């Protein structure tokens, strides 16, 4: 892909992520939650750092099963703070446990997938950006979703994190129009 979005550089793990995952519409509640948690862990770091640690995160967080994580407490926090394979940040780990409990409430009430996709009327927002400079860091919609997630009890979900998450999960298609993935991802929308 000669004209792929330049943000992914040339490192194989990042190129593969761009070419196979980023922007693909995600409709699974648990998978959406996992991606939001990982974007929260990214705060203050680069995404490639999280991407390289993703398998270790999945192992440490038991496959990102929010129903398991919701019951965790200090023993699990202590274990995770010693795990060199992940980002060892107490606040982010504690937030993940709280976010699992918040996910459970939303999932039981309406489904976490439904909660998120309703902001987009169930269809990914198709942006038509030609340059990376045009792509916003956050939007009024990501700000609203962030506020609503926080009202539900979520943490580490500010407007910038939420927008990056929306891009990654295909709620928003921000592949540049010059990138072959733009049309490929657009065709995947329900």
PyMOL commands that set and color helices and strands:
alter all, ss='L'
color gray80, all
select helices_A, chain A and resi 6-8+12-20+29-42+47-60+62-64+66-69+74-81+90-109+112-120+132-134+140-151+159-168+180-186
alter helices_A, ss='H'
color red, helices_A
select strands_A, chain A and resi 125-126+172-173
alter strands_A, ss='S'
color yellow, strands_A
deselect
rebuild
show_as cartoon
